[in-house]
Amino acid sequence: MKVLFYLGHPAHFHLFKNSIKILKEEHEVYIVAKEKDVLIELLKNENFSYYNILDKKRDKNNKFFIALELLKREMKLFKFCIKHRPNLMIGTSAEITHVGKLLNIPSIVTNEDDINEVPFFAKIAYPLATKILAPISCDVGKWRYKTIQYRGYQELAYLHPNNFTPDIERIKKYIDVSKPFFILRFAKLNAHHDKGKSGITNEIAQELIDILKPYGTIYITSERELIKEFEPYKIQIDPNDIHHALYFASIYIGDSQTMAAESAVLGTPSIRYNDFVGKLGYLNELEDKYALTFGIETNSSQKLLDTVKENLQYIKSKEEFKRRVDIMLSETIDTNQLILDVIHQNIRKGK
């Protein structure tokens, strides 16, 4: 059977990489990728063959240009599917649902963001999707009837102990592991669903550095250009090694949802500061139920600084957070196994 994976973000690579490796042993697997950040680098590092569906970056970020780019990708995906005839498509994209409907190919959309925070995506992707795969904590609105819900998080497809073994040797070439270290992440926040959202400013970043500096080494990984004062903290780390760094970090602080969730499920105190705080069900669950992450709204900068200071008590030992992770893992699933089960169920139907 032929299975097509559509990847539009580095997080999607991690979400599906283990399923792709396993499926390739028995089935024909196609990877369609939309160039974004380090996604292509990740695919190349893994020696995955892929089709780059649109490598030109969008000039503008309004709905007209988003729709135009979507149409261009759909035309390319349509031609690709006519040529290769996949039996199933899976990914976090609207394109697979539209092309799938036209060509009578089942499509499975994966998502963990609540419908109110990604209304445009939900409006154009959910109606034509064959199935939606989402955590129980994710609100999919009226599309619940076609949703396969599960207890867990997308991050557990690649960071569950079944799928990830931390290796400190992999980060020694970037990081001095002999003393505590902190990872700061600055996202661009320029996706269509990020409009009007803000995160860590340069002023707040400097205050964070001033607090953390006496306790360990600071490393900044950033999507946006850094001011010269922050350049000494910048780290160029192989994207395949970033999760090992997050595991051994003393604290993660950033305005990225994905890395906050990744740090949380790895047992590293995770502090996120942006305007999505309180609006995403899966992060709310990680915070309210398991106390693995802390969300601070951007109108509460002092609370951010106080939360960082409170979590400095864990820099010598994260045993309390490991205990919380164990509780979380006992109540959730290996998401990668679920993805494989869902794909195999559809493959059997196809036969």
One Martini backbone bead per residue (centre of mass of N, CA, C, O) as a GRO file, in nm:
protein
  351
    1MET     BB    1   0.102   0.032   0.011
    2LYS     BB    2   0.019   0.391  -0.001
    3VAL     BB    3   0.178   0.653   0.192
    4LEU     BB    4   0.106   0.995   0.275
    5PHE     BB    5   0.311   1.259   0.397
    6TYR     BB    6   0.242   1.581   0.543
    7LEU     BB    7   0.483   1.847   0.580
    8GLY     BB    8   0.490   2.192   0.751
    9HIS     BB    9   0.681   2.118   1.004
   10PRO     BB   10   0.911   2.015   1.224
   11ALA     BB   11   0.700   1.878   1.415
   12HIS     BB   12   0.599   1.676   1.194
   13PHE     BB   13   0.848   1.511   1.171
   14HIS     BB   14   0.846   1.402   1.461
   15LEU     BB   15   0.558   1.285   1.462
   16PHE     BB   16   0.630   1.076   1.192
   17LYS     BB   17   0.913   0.933   1.182
   18ASN     BB   18   0.850   0.654   1.314
   19SER     BB   19   0.627   0.566   1.121
   20ILE     BB   20   0.790   0.580   0.863
   21LYS     BB   21   1.006   0.369   0.931
   22ILE     BB   22   0.807   0.131   0.968
   23LEU     BB   23   0.644   0.146   0.696
   24LYS     BB   24   0.889   0.112   0.496
   25GLU     BB   25   0.915  -0.204   0.539
   26GLU     BB   26   0.605  -0.259   0.381
   27HIS     BB   27   0.575   0.024   0.238
   28GLU     BB   28   0.482   0.297   0.052
   29VAL     BB   29   0.650   0.615   0.099
   30TYR     BB   30   0.544   0.954   0.112
   31ILE     BB   31   0.698   1.287   0.108
   32VAL     BB   32   0.551   1.600   0.181
   33ALA     BB   33   0.702   1.933   0.170
   34LYS     BB   34   0.710   2.242   0.350
   35GLU     BB   35   0.908   2.492   0.376
   36LYS     BB   36   1.034   2.510   0.726
   37ASP     BB   37   1.291   2.602   0.853
   38VAL     BB   38   1.430   2.275   0.948
   39LEU     BB   39   1.286   2.053   0.782
   40ILE     BB   40   1.482   1.978   0.551
   41GLU     BB   41   1.718   1.909   0.733
   42LEU     BB   42   1.581   1.671   0.875
   43LEU     BB   43   1.533   1.497   0.623
   44LYS     BB   44   1.828   1.475   0.537
   45ASN     BB   45   1.944   1.353   0.803
   46GLU     BB   46   1.741   1.091   0.757
   47ASN     BB   47   1.720   1.011   0.451
   48PHE     BB   48   1.463   1.140   0.330
   49SER     BB   49   1.248   1.129   0.091
   50TYR     BB   50   1.124   1.421  -0.101
   51TYR     BB   51   0.864   1.668  -0.169
   52ASN     BB   52   0.877   1.998  -0.266
   53ILE     BB   53   0.590   2.194  -0.283
   54LEU     BB   54   0.712   2.483  -0.150
   55ASP     BB   55   1.002   2.703  -0.140
   56LYS     BB   56   0.854   2.968  -0.136
   57LYS     BB   57   0.816   3.240   0.037
   58ARG     BB   58   0.593   3.434   0.178
   59ASP     BB   59   0.541   3.776   0.145
   60LYS     BB   60   0.256   3.752   0.273
   61ASN     BB   61  -0.003   3.740   0.566
   62ASN     BB   62  -0.266   3.726   0.426
   63LYS     BB   63  -0.546   3.561   0.317
   64PHE     BB   64  -0.494   3.580   0.015
   65PHE     BB   65  -0.199   3.460   0.014
   66ILE     BB   66  -0.269   3.202   0.160
   67ALA     BB   67  -0.474   3.099  -0.052
   68LEU     BB   68  -0.282   3.103  -0.294
   69GLU     BB   69  -0.075   2.904  -0.181
   70LEU     BB   70  -0.270   2.674  -0.135
   71LEU     BB   71  -0.345   2.636  -0.433
   72LYS     BB   72  -0.062   2.565  -0.533
   73ARG     BB   73  -0.027   2.313  -0.356
   74GLU     BB   74  -0.273   2.160  -0.458
   75MET     BB   75  -0.180   2.128  -0.750
   76LYS     BB   76   0.078   1.969  -0.681
   77LEU     BB   77  -0.059   1.741  -0.521
   78PHE     BB   78  -0.244   1.643  -0.742
   79LYS     BB   79  -0.018   1.556  -0.939
   80PHE     BB   80   0.122   1.363  -0.745
   81CYS     BB   81  -0.128   1.172  -0.705
   82ILE     BB   82  -0.168   1.092  -0.999
   83LYS     BB   83   0.114   0.955  -1.020
   84HIS     BB   84   0.112   0.773  -0.726
   85ARG     BB   85  -0.144   0.677  -0.579
   86PRO     BB   86  -0.245   0.698  -0.294
   87ASN     BB   87  -0.430   0.539  -0.021
   88LEU     BB   88  -0.309   0.757   0.192
   89MET     BB   89  -0.349   1.056   0.399
   90ILE     BB   90  -0.121   1.241   0.625
   91GLY     BB   91  -0.170   1.542   0.831
   92THR     BB   92  -0.122   1.910   0.878
   93SER     BB   93  -0.358   1.970   0.635
   94ALA     BB   94  -0.579   2.080   0.384
   95GLU     BB   95  -0.485   1.955   0.114
   96ILE     BB   96  -0.551   1.650   0.166
   97THR     BB   97  -0.862   1.692   0.178
   98HIS     BB   98  -0.914   1.809  -0.106
   99VAL     BB   99  -0.766   1.599  -0.280
  100GLY     BB  100  -0.899   1.351  -0.155
  101LYS     BB  101  -1.185   1.416  -0.250
  102LEU     BB  102  -1.129   1.425  -0.557
  103LEU     BB  103  -0.966   1.119  -0.545
  104ASN     BB  104  -1.062   0.922  -0.321
  105ILE     BB  105  -0.871   0.986  -0.060
  106PRO     BB  106  -0.791   0.928   0.238
  107SER     BB  107  -0.795   1.156   0.530
  108ILE     BB  108  -0.565   1.255   0.797
  109VAL     BB  109  -0.596   1.483   1.061
  110THR     BB  110  -0.363   1.647   1.263
  111ASN     BB  111  -0.425   1.782   1.602
  112GLU     BB  112  -0.391   2.026   1.910
  113ASP     BB  113  -0.555   2.277   1.835
  114ASP     BB  114  -0.791   2.475   1.902
  115ILE     BB  115  -1.042   2.602   1.712
  116ASN     BB  116  -1.023   2.906   1.819
  117GLU     BB  117  -0.700   2.925   1.728
  118VAL     BB  118  -0.774   2.765   1.425
  119PRO     BB  119  -1.018   2.857   1.230
  120PHE     BB  120  -0.910   2.845   0.940
  121PHE     BB  121  -0.815   2.556   0.938
  122ALA     BB  122  -1.080   2.421   1.025
  123LYS     BB  123  -1.258   2.530   0.791
  124ILE     BB  124  -1.064   2.390   0.551
  125ALA     BB  125  -1.015   2.085   0.678
  126TYR     BB  126  -1.250   1.929   0.832
  127PRO     BB  127  -1.491   1.881   0.628
  128LEU     BB  128  -1.298   1.677   0.426
  129ALA     BB  129  -1.216   1.493   0.630
  130THR     BB  130  -1.219   1.173   0.730
  131LYS     BB  131  -1.015   1.227   0.975
  132ILE     BB  132  -0.945   1.308   1.318
  133LEU     BB  133  -0.647   1.366   1.518
  134ALA     BB  134  -0.694   1.405   1.878
  135PRO     BB  135  -0.692   1.514   2.173
  136ILE     BB  136  -0.905   1.538   2.433
  137SER     BB  137  -0.802   1.842   2.500
  138CYS     BB  138  -0.917   1.900   2.214
  139ASP     BB  139  -1.107   2.136   2.042
  140VAL     BB  140  -1.330   2.048   1.750
  141GLY     BB  141  -1.614   2.083   1.787
  142LYS     BB  142  -1.841   1.964   1.544
  143TRP     BB  143  -1.601   1.731   1.468
  144ARG     BB  144  -1.616   1.490   1.674
  145TYR     BB  145  -1.752   1.255   1.498
  146LYS     BB  146  -1.454   1.236   1.325
  147THR     BB  147  -1.288   1.187   1.591
  148ILE     BB  148  -0.982   1.069   1.717
  149GLN     BB  149  -0.941   1.018   2.048
  150TYR     BB  150  -0.676   1.089   2.296
  151ARG     BB  151  -0.447   1.012   2.551
  152GLY     BB  152  -0.246   1.292   2.488
  153TYR     BB  153   0.036   1.375   2.272
  154GLN     BB  154   0.222   1.448   2.006
  155GLU     BB  155   0.502   1.438   2.160
  156LEU     BB  156   0.466   1.115   2.221
  157ALA     BB  157   0.568   1.015   1.932
  158TYR     BB  158   0.894   1.108   2.024
  159LEU     BB  159   0.906   1.125   2.375
  160HIS     BB  160   0.852   0.865   2.447
  161PRO     BB  161   1.025   0.606   2.588
  162ASN     BB  162   0.977   0.425   2.329
  163ASN     BB  163   1.121   0.677   2.134
  164PHE     BB  164   1.320   0.797   2.373
  165THR     BB  165   1.680   0.850   2.440
  166PRO     BB  166   1.877   1.008   2.633
  167ASP     BB  167   2.192   1.188   2.524
  168ILE     BB  168   2.461   1.362   2.642
  169GLU     BB  169   2.676   1.328   2.412
  170ARG     BB  170   2.512   1.499   2.188
  171ILE     BB  171   2.572   1.796   2.355
  172LYS     BB  172   2.882   1.853   2.421
  173LYS     BB  173   2.950   2.031   2.156
  174TYR     BB  174   2.755   2.278   2.276
  175ILE     BB  175   2.758   2.193   2.591
  176ASP     BB  176   2.802   2.257   2.931
  177VAL     BB  177   2.737   1.979   3.153
  178SER     BB  178   2.881   2.060   3.438
  179LYS     BB  179   2.640   2.266   3.440
  180PRO     BB  180   2.391   2.449   3.452
  181PHE     BB  181   2.119   2.497   3.207
  182PHE     BB  182   1.957   2.725   2.973
  183ILE     BB  183   1.663   2.758   2.764
  184LEU     BB  184   1.599   2.992   2.506
  185ARG     BB  185   1.296   3.077   2.317
  186PHE     BB  186   1.245   3.241   1.996
  187ALA     BB  187   0.977   3.326   1.822
  188LYS     BB  188   0.810   3.472   1.555
  189LEU     BB  189   0.498   3.483   1.529
  190ASN     BB  190   0.392   3.455   1.183
  191ALA     BB  191   0.152   3.310   1.165
  192HIS     BB  192  -0.179   3.329   1.102
  193HIS     BB  193  -0.246   3.245   1.416
  194ASP     BB  194  -0.042   3.489   1.535
  195LYS     BB  195  -0.210   3.722   1.507
  196GLY     BB  196  -0.156   3.952   1.770
  197LYS     BB  197   0.087   3.805   1.889
  198SER     BB  198   0.300   3.773   2.177
  199GLY     BB  199   0.617   3.785   2.363
  200ILE     BB  200   0.945   3.802   2.397
  201THR     BB  201   1.126   4.059   2.473
  202ASN     BB  202   1.423   4.215   2.504
  203GLU     BB  203   1.377   4.317   2.791
  204ILE     BB  204   1.290   4.046   2.916
  205ALA     BB  205   1.536   3.883   2.831
  206GLN     BB  206   1.736   4.043   3.005
  207GLU     BB  207   1.607   3.975   3.276
  208LEU     BB  208   1.647   3.669   3.254
  209ILE     BB  209   1.954   3.673   3.233
  210ASP     BB  210   2.007   3.813   3.506
  211ILE     BB  211   1.885   3.578   3.676
  212LEU     BB  212   2.045   3.317   3.552
  213LYS     BB  213   2.358   3.367   3.540
  214PRO     BB  214   2.443   3.275   3.843
  215TYR     BB  215   2.336   2.950   3.783
  216GLY     BB  216   2.436   2.947   3.470
  217THR     BB  217   2.390   2.862   3.141
  218ILE     BB  218   2.307   3.038   2.841
  219TYR     BB  219   2.071   2.946   2.577
  220ILE     BB  220   1.991   3.055   2.243
  221THR     BB  221   1.699   2.991   2.048
  222SER     BB  222   1.619   3.136   1.717
  223GLU     BB  223   1.405   3.267   1.464
  224ARG     BB  224   1.502   3.538   1.528
  225GLU     BB  225   1.673   3.814   1.531
  226LEU     BB  226   1.943   3.919   1.711
  227ILE     BB  227   2.078   4.105   1.921
  228LYS     BB  228   2.401   4.170   2.007
  229GLU     BB  229   2.368   4.104   2.319
  230PHE     BB  230   2.273   3.788   2.244
  231GLU     BB  231   2.494   3.639   2.074
  232PRO     BB  232   2.664   3.486   2.303
  233TYR     BB  233   2.398   3.279   2.348
  234LYS     BB  234   2.402   3.150   2.089
  235ILE     BB  235   2.276   2.842   1.936
  236GLN     BB  236   2.403   2.580   1.720
  237ILE     BB  237   2.181   2.316   1.675
  238ASP     BB  238   2.100   2.024   1.600
  239PRO     BB  239   1.774   1.932   1.549
  240ASN     BB  240   1.831   1.627   1.647
  241ASP     BB  241   1.937   1.743   1.953
  242ILE     BB  242   1.728   1.922   2.111
  243HIS     BB  243   1.592   1.708   2.306
  244HIS     BB  244   1.845   1.653   2.470
  245ALA     BB  245   1.873   1.940   2.575
  246LEU     BB  246   1.597   1.961   2.715
  247TYR     BB  247   1.634   1.730   2.916
  248PHE     BB  248   1.913   1.861   3.055
  249ALA     BB  249   1.783   2.099   3.135
  250SER     BB  250   1.674   2.306   3.392
  251ILE     BB  251   1.535   2.528   3.197
  252TYR     BB  252   1.250   2.644   3.014
  253ILE     BB  253   1.219   2.941   2.796
  254GLY     BB  254   0.927   3.068   2.608
  255ASP     BB  255   0.716   3.134   2.289
  256SER     BB  256   0.680   2.818   2.247
  257GLN     BB  257   0.467   2.559   2.244
  258THR     BB  258   0.620   2.305   2.157
  259MET     BB  259   0.873   2.330   2.349
  260ALA     BB  260   0.708   2.332   2.606
  261ALA     BB  261   0.587   2.047   2.573
  262GLU     BB  262   0.849   1.893   2.542
  263SER     BB  263   0.969   1.966   2.815
  264ALA     BB  264   0.741   1.858   2.988
  265VAL     BB  265   0.754   1.547   2.895
  266LEU     BB  266   1.073   1.546   2.996
  267GLY     BB  267   1.097   1.709   3.288
  268THR     BB  268   1.119   2.020   3.227
  269PRO     BB  269   1.094   2.316   3.323
  270SER     BB  270   0.814   2.506   3.182
  271ILE     BB  271   0.817   2.836   3.031
  272ARG     BB  272   0.555   3.040   2.907
  273TYR     BB  273   0.534   3.351   2.688
  274ASN     BB  274   0.208   3.438   2.578
  275ASP     BB  275  -0.114   3.472   2.402
  276PHE     BB  276  -0.192   3.145   2.445
  277VAL     BB  277  -0.253   3.146   2.725
  278GLY     BB  278  -0.533   2.939   2.808
  279LYS     BB  279  -0.611   2.831   2.483
  280LEU     BB  280  -0.472   2.538   2.519
  281GLY     BB  281  -0.559   2.230   2.620
  282TYR     BB  282  -0.288   2.067   2.637
  283LEU     BB  283  -0.139   2.281   2.816
  284ASN     BB  284  -0.343   2.297   3.040
  285GLU     BB  285  -0.308   2.002   3.126
  286LEU     BB  286   0.000   2.010   3.185
  287GLU     BB  287  -0.054   2.224   3.410
  288ASP     BB  288  -0.316   2.147   3.587
  289LYS     BB  289  -0.265   1.826   3.618
  290TYR     BB  290   0.086   1.805   3.612
  291ALA     BB  291   0.287   2.048   3.654
  292LEU     BB  292   0.496   2.092   3.375
  293THR     BB  293   0.382   2.385   3.322
  294PHE     BB  294   0.406   2.754   3.262
  295GLY     BB  295   0.172   3.013   3.213
  296ILE     BB  296   0.229   3.348   3.079
  297GLU     BB  297   0.111   3.645   3.041
  298THR     BB  298   0.202   3.953   2.880
  299ASN     BB  299   0.074   4.121   3.143
  300SER     BB  300   0.295   3.933   3.340
  301SER     BB  301   0.614   3.982   3.383
  302GLN     BB  302   0.659   3.941   3.689
  303LYS     BB  303   0.555   3.650   3.696
  304LEU     BB  304   0.774   3.536   3.523
  305LEU     BB  305   1.014   3.602   3.710
  306ASP     BB  306   0.901   3.450   3.958
  307THR     BB  307   0.884   3.168   3.825
  308VAL     BB  308   1.181   3.139   3.770
  309LYS     BB  309   1.278   3.161   4.065
  310GLU     BB  310   1.115   2.916   4.172
  311ASN     BB  311   1.266   2.704   3.963
  312LEU     BB  312   1.564   2.713   4.081
  313GLN     BB  313   1.528   2.469   4.286
  314TYR     BB  314   1.572   2.246   4.030
  315ILE     BB  315   1.876   2.254   3.917
  316LYS     BB  316   1.991   1.994   4.088
  317SER     BB  317   1.684   1.867   4.082
  318LYS     BB  318   1.416   1.677   3.888
  319GLU     BB  319   1.246   1.463   4.051
  320GLU     BB  320   0.966   1.594   4.067
  321PHE     BB  321   0.926   1.597   3.755
  322LYS     BB  322   0.958   1.293   3.712
  323ARG     BB  323   0.711   1.219   3.877
  324ARG     BB  324   0.506   1.370   3.699
  325VAL     BB  325   0.569   1.216   3.440
  326ASP     BB  326   0.486   0.936   3.540
  327ILE     BB  327   0.192   1.008   3.572
  328MET     BB  328   0.136   1.094   3.283
  329LEU     BB  329   0.226   0.821   3.146
  330SER     BB  330   0.004   0.644   3.299
  331GLU     BB  331  -0.239   0.832   3.137
  332THR     BB  332  -0.102   0.769   2.860
  333ILE     BB  333   0.017   0.743   2.527
  334ASP     BB  334   0.157   0.611   2.241
  335THR     BB  335   0.119   0.795   1.961
  336ASN     BB  336   0.264   0.627   1.748
  337GLN     BB  337   0.090   0.372   1.778
  338LEU     BB  338  -0.172   0.505   1.695
  339ILE     BB  339  -0.093   0.590   1.412
  340LEU     BB  340  -0.039   0.303   1.314
  341ASP     BB  341  -0.320   0.187   1.371
  342VAL     BB  342  -0.479   0.377   1.188
  343ILE     BB  343  -0.332   0.311   0.926
  344HIS     BB  344  -0.384   0.001   0.928
  345GLN     BB  345  -0.691   0.020   0.922
  346ASN     BB  346  -0.698   0.161   0.641
  347ILE     BB  347  -0.544  -0.054   0.486
  348ARG     BB  348  -0.749  -0.282   0.533
  349LYS     BB  349  -0.980  -0.135   0.391
  350GLY     BB  350  -0.832  -0.108   0.113
  351LYS     BB  351  -0.818  -0.430   0.072
   0.00000   0.00000   0.00000
